[in-house]
Each structure stands twice: as structure tokens, then as C-alpha cells.
């Protein structure tokens, strides 16, 4: 079983939104720059006035790999799995690193294409909901 996220106040919102099917990303309230991964200050204007805001949960596949070797022992039994960078539609360069849901890792190179539309889905781990992305045409995993 995959581990639950270890959370602090800066990251907690990211893993709570899935309980309602919503993805939130930090946004600077001073300059409107989207910030991910979460940070206590905006990298564009250095304001500390940042807050989570809902995003559409849609994006495009920027890059992906099929992990066949675990980077941590907690993931050994999950091998193989697909890891992707999805660029959200809200801002160029706003990318989220997640697993890809609904795609057989052994068929990933045939199914996934850089630039294809992706949408958020969530995997519940304990009390938290880990955002993942899937191709828009994929069925919801059981």
C-alpha cells in the first residue's frame, strides 16, 4: 500500500480537496501567479499573501515515465507505475507531478502522448486524497 502523505500547514490543502473532487493550487493574492509546489511566498513577486484556490483540474501531459525501479521501499510492491508531469491550463509552466491513473504501465508508451488532454482524479490514502491525472478519454478506475 502506498504511504499516506506527511502534511504540514503549507501542503495540507492540496491533499484535502479531493474529498470533494476539487483540486486547489496556491495562488499569489498580490500578483495572481499560481504556485506549485506549495510555498509560503510567491516566487514571482515575493509576497507572502498566498492562498489556495480551485483550479479546473484539466491540463496537458508534459512528460511521463514508467517507473520500474522503486525510489523508496514503500513503492516496491507498486511497481511498475506511471509518473507524469501535467501542465495545468491555468498558467504556462504550472506543472503537477503525479501518478497516471487508468493506464496500464505496460501499455503507457502506446497510450500516452505528450500534449494530450489530462484531467484530475484522486486516490484516497487514509484521510487524504492524492491528486493523480488520467487521460481525458480514460474511464474512471474502479
C-alpha positions as CSV (number, residue, x, y, z in Angstrom):
1,X,0.0,0.0,0.0
2,X,1.3,3.4,-0.9
3,X,2.1,5.7,2.1
4,X,-0.1,8.5,3.3
5,X,1.3,12.0,2.7
6,X,3.1,13.6,5.6
7,X,1.5,17.0,5.9
8,X,2.2,20.4,7.3
9,X,0.1,23.6,7.1
10,X,1.7,24.6,3.7
11,X,0.7,21.4,2.0
12,X,-2.4,20.2,3.8
13,X,-5.0,21.9,1.5
14,X,-3.5,20.1,-1.6
15,X,-4.5,16.7,-0.1
16,X,-7.8,17.7,1.4
17,X,-9.6,18.9,-1.7
18,X,-10.0,15.5,-3.2
19,X,-12.7,14.7,-0.6
20,X,-15.0,16.9,-2.7
21,X,-13.4,16.2,-6.0
22,X,-11.6,19.6,-6.1
23,X,-8.0,20.4,-6.9
24,X,-6.6,23.5,-5.3
25,X,-3.3,25.2,-6.1
26,X,-1.7,28.1,-4.2
27,X,-2.1,31.5,-5.9
28,X,-0.5,34.8,-5.0
29,X,-3.1,37.3,-3.9
30,X,-0.8,40.2,-4.9
31,X,0.2,39.3,-8.5
32,X,-2.2,36.3,-9.3
33,X,0.7,33.9,-10.0
34,X,-0.1,30.2,-9.5
35,X,2.5,28.4,-7.2
36,X,3.2,24.7,-7.3
37,X,4.7,23.0,-5.4
38,X,3.3,24.9,-2.5
39,X,5.5,27.6,-0.9
40,X,4.9,30.2,1.8
41,X,6.0,33.0,-0.6
42,X,5.3,33.8,-4.3
43,X,8.4,33.2,-6.4
44,X,7.3,35.9,-8.9
45,X,6.8,38.9,-6.5
46,X,8.0,37.5,-3.1
47,X,4.7,38.3,-1.5
48,X,3.7,36.1,1.4
49,X,0.0,36.7,0.6
50,X,-0.7,33.3,-0.9
51,X,-3.8,31.2,-0.6
52,X,-5.2,28.0,-2.1
53,X,-7.7,28.5,-5.0
54,X,-9.7,26.0,-7.0
55,X,-8.3,25.1,-10.5
56,X,-10.1,23.3,-13.3
57,X,-8.3,20.0,-12.8
58,X,-7.5,20.0,-16.6
59,X,-4.2,20.1,-18.3
60,X,-1.9,18.5,-20.9
61,X,0.6,15.8,-20.5
62,X,4.0,17.5,-20.4
63,X,6.2,14.4,-19.8
64,X,6.0,10.9,-18.3
65,X,8.0,7.8,-17.3
66,X,7.2,4.2,-16.4
67,X,8.8,3.6,-13.0
68,X,10.2,0.0,-13.0
69,X,12.5,0.6,-10.0
70,X,11.4,2.0,-6.7
71,X,13.0,5.1,-5.4
72,X,11.7,4.2,-1.9
73,X,10.9,0.8,-0.3
74,X,7.3,1.9,0.3
75,X,6.7,1.8,-3.5
76,X,8.4,-1.6,-4.3
77,X,5.1,-3.5,-4.4
78,X,3.5,-0.8,-6.6
79,X,5.9,-1.4,-9.5
80,X,5.6,-0.7,-12.3
81,X,3.6,2.6,-12.3
82,X,3.4,5.7,-14.4
83,X,4.6,9.1,-13.2
84,X,3.8,12.2,-15.1
85,X,4.1,16.0,-15.2
86,X,0.8,17.5,-16.2
87,X,0.8,21.2,-17.1
88,X,-2.4,22.8,-15.9
89,X,-4.4,25.1,-18.2
90,X,-4.4,27.9,-15.7
91,X,-0.9,29.0,-16.4
92,X,2.0,28.1,-18.7
93,X,4.7,26.3,-16.6
94,X,2.3,25.3,-13.8
95,X,3.1,21.6,-13.6
96,X,2.0,18.9,-11.2
97,X,4.0,15.7,-10.7
98,X,1.6,12.8,-10.1
99,X,0.9,9.2,-11.0
100,X,-1.2,8.5,-14.0
101,X,-4.4,6.6,-13.2
102,X,-6.3,4.4,-15.6
103,X,-3.4,3.4,-17.8
104,X,-1.7,0.0,-17.7
105,X,2.1,0.8,-17.2
106,X,2.9,-1.9,-19.8
107,X,0.9,0.0,-22.4
108,X,1.8,3.5,-21.3
109,X,4.1,4.2,-24.3
110,X,1.3,3.2,-26.7
111,X,-1.5,5.2,-24.9
112,X,0.1,8.3,-23.6
113,X,1.3,11.2,-25.8
114,X,2.9,14.4,-24.8
115,X,0.4,17.2,-25.2
116,X,-2.7,15.0,-24.8
117,X,-5.5,16.3,-22.5
118,X,-5.5,15.2,-18.9
119,X,-7.9,15.5,-16.0
120,X,-7.5,15.2,-12.3
121,X,-8.8,12.2,-10.3
122,X,-8.0,11.3,-6.7
123,X,-6.6,8.3,-4.8
124,X,-7.7,8.1,-1.2
125,X,-4.9,7.2,1.2
126,X,-6.1,7.1,4.8
127,X,-7.7,10.5,5.5
128,X,-6.0,12.2,2.5
129,X,-6.8,12.3,-1.2
130,X,-3.8,12.3,-3.5
131,X,-4.3,14.0,-6.8
132,X,-3.5,12.0,-9.9
133,X,-4.2,12.6,-13.6
134,X,-5.6,10.4,-16.3
135,X,-6.2,10.9,-20.0
136,X,-9.5,12.7,-20.6
137,X,-10.8,9.7,-22.6
138,X,-9.9,7.2,-19.9
139,X,-12.7,5.6,-17.8
140,X,-12.8,6.2,-14.1
141,X,-10.7,3.4,-12.4
142,X,-12.7,1.1,-10.2
